[in-house]
Amino acid sequence: MKTLRIKNMVCPRCIMVIEKTMEDLGFELNDVDLGLIEFHEPITLDDRDKIEKAINPLGFEILEDKKSMLVERIKNAIIELVGKDVNDLKITLSEYLQSKLQVEYHTLSQLFSNQESQTIEQFYILQKIEKVKELLVYDELTLSEIAYKMNYSSVGHLSNQFKKVTGLAPTHFKEIKIFKEEIIEENKTK
């Protein structure tokens, strides 16, 4: 076996942690991507056990069954889409996933809902809102620019979805962040 599917790899930092861990274990890698490690040479079952013992405490798991692997591929495709510089999805999410994973959307949807206790659409919205939070914290873009970047039809649509998920309006979320920063600065000077 030259590849392993890994659960809970959700960001570039996860990739770096896995790469470093594999390097520390002495493995040569061809590639590490969200949810995937590709080794230069086939690994043994003993190697697999050693890898599992090293990554489990870090919050990662080796995926075994095909259903779990497919769910993880769905998550990774969504995370990759949300992480793009500009989410210029011109087709529906279902068409995107079907095209990317080469599996009928109905099958993907049922499997995801059964394994994750939420729909693909709910997962997608949560990922988008997390990205919006990140962009609000960076404070480099206006709400209009964030709405465009994240492929919302309007600032109102973004604001409504943000409030539905977080309980806060985006502007209130930003105010809380500023308030927290002021308190931290105050405490540093004391």
C-alpha positions in Angstrom: 0.0 0.0 0.0 1.4 3.4 -1.1 -1.4 5.7 0.1 -3.3 6.2 3.3 -6.5 8.1 3.7 -6.5 10.3 6.8 -9.5 11.6 8.7 -9.7 15.2 10.1 -7.1 16.8 7.8 -8.9 20.1 7.2 -6.3 22.8 6.6 -2.7 23.5 5.4 -1.5 23.2 9.0 -2.8 19.7 9.1 -0.8 18.9 6.0 2.4 20.4 7.6 1.8 18.4 10.8 1.4 15.1 8.9 4.4 15.8 6.7 6.6 16.5 9.8 5.3 13.5 11.6 6.0 11.2 8.6 9.5 12.8 8.2 10.1 12.2 12.0 9.1 8.5 11.5 11.5 8.3 8.6 9.1 7.9 5.7 9.8 9.3 2.2 6.7 10.9 0.8 5.5 11.7 -2.8 2.7 13.9 -1.6 0.5 15.0 1.3 -2.8 16.5 0.6 -6.0 17.0 2.5 -7.0 13.6 3.7 -4.2 11.8 1.8 -0.6 10.6 2.3 1.2 9.2 -0.7 4.4 7.3 0.2 7.4 6.9 -2.1 7.6 3.2 -1.2 4.8 0.8 -0.2 4.4 0.6 3.6 4.0 -2.5 5.7 1.3 -3.3 8.2 3.9 -2.6 11.0 4.5 0.8 9.3 0.8 1.5 9.3 0.5 0.7 13.0 3.4 3.0 13.8 1.8 5.8 11.8 -1.5 5.2 13.5 0.1 5.5 16.9 1.9 8.7 15.9 -1.1 10.5 14.4 -4.0 9.5 16.7 -2.8 11.7 19.6 -2.7 14.6 17.0 -6.4 14.1 16.3 -6.1 12.2 13.0 -7.2 8.7 12.1 -6.4 6.3 9.3 -9.6 5.6 7.3 -10.4 2.0 6.6 -13.8 1.6 5.1 -14.8 3.0 1.7 -17.8 4.8 3.0 -15.7 6.8 5.6 -13.2 7.5 2.9 -15.8 8.9 0.6 -17.3 11.1 3.3 -13.8 12.4 4.1 -13.3 13.1 0.3 -16.6 15.0 0.3 -15.4 17.1 3.3 -12.0 17.8 1.7 -13.6 18.8 -1.6 -15.8 21.3 0.2 -13.0 22.6 2.4 -10.9 23.0 -0.7 -13.7 24.9 -2.5 -14.3 27.2 0.5 -10.6 27.9 0.8 -10.1 29.1 -2.7 -9.2 32.7 -3.1 -12.4 33.5 -4.7 -15.2 31.0 -4.5 -16.5 31.5 -8.1 -18.6 28.3 -8.2 -20.6 28.7 -11.4 -22.4 25.3 -11.0 -24.4 24.0 -8.0 -22.6 22.4 -5.1 -24.1 19.1 -6.0 -22.8 19.3 -9.6 -19.4 20.3 -8.3 -19.2 17.3 -5.9 -20.6 14.9 -8.5 -18.0 16.0 -11.0 -15.1 16.1 -8.6 -15.8 12.7 -6.9 -17.4 10.9 -9.9 -20.2 9.6 -7.8 -24.0 10.4 -8.2 -24.9 13.3 -5.8 -27.9 11.4 -4.4 -25.5 8.7 -3.2 -23.1 11.2 -1.8 -25.9 13.0 0.0 -27.4 9.9 1.6 -24.0 8.6 2.7 -22.9 11.9 4.2 -26.2 12.5 6.1 -26.1 8.9 7.5 -22.5 9.2 8.6 -22.3 12.8 9.8 -25.8 13.5 11.1 -25.9 16.7 9.0 -26.4 17.3 5.3 -23.7 18.2 2.8 -25.3 21.6 2.5 -25.2 22.2 6.2 -21.5 21.2 6.3 -20.8 23.6 3.4 -22.6 26.5 5.1 -20.7 25.9 8.3 -17.4 25.9 6.4 -18.3 29.1 4.6 -19.2 30.8 7.9 -15.9 29.7 9.4 -14.1 31.3 6.5 -16.2 34.4 6.8 -15.3 34.6 10.5 -11.6 34.3 9.6 -12.0 37.1 7.0 -13.8 39.3 9.5 -11.0 38.8 12.0 -8.3 39.7 9.5 -10.2 43.0 8.9 -8.8 43.4 5.4 -12.1 43.2 3.4 -15.4 44.9 3.6 -18.5 42.8 4.1 -19.4 43.4 0.5 -16.0 42.1 -0.6 -16.4 39.1 1.7 -19.8 38.3 0.3 -18.4 38.4 -3.2 -15.4 36.4 -2.3 -17.5 33.7 -0.7 -20.0 33.6 -3.6 -23.0 35.0 -1.7 -25.7 36.6 -3.8 -25.7 39.7 -1.5 -24.5 41.1 1.8 -28.0 40.5 3.2 -27.8 36.8 2.3 -24.4 36.5 4.0 -25.6 38.4 7.1 -28.7 36.3 7.4 -26.8 33.0 7.1 -24.1 34.2 9.5 -26.6 35.2 12.1 -28.5 31.9 11.7 -25.3 29.9 12.3 -23.6 32.1 15.0 -26.4 34.0 16.6 -24.6 37.2 15.8 -24.6 39.7 12.9 -21.2 39.9 11.1 -20.8 43.5 12.3 -21.5 42.5 15.9 -19.0 39.6 15.6 -16.4 42.1 14.4 -17.2 44.5 17.4 -16.7 41.6 19.9 -13.3 40.8 18.3 -12.2 44.5 18.6 -13.5 44.6 22.2 -11.6 41.4 23.2 -8.4 42.9 21.6 -8.8 46.1 23.6 -9.2 44.1 26.9 -6.1 42.0 26.0 -4.1 45.2 25.4 -5.3 46.7 28.6 -4.3 43.7 30.6 -0.8 43.7 29.0 -0.2 47.3 30.2 -1.2 46.5 33.8 
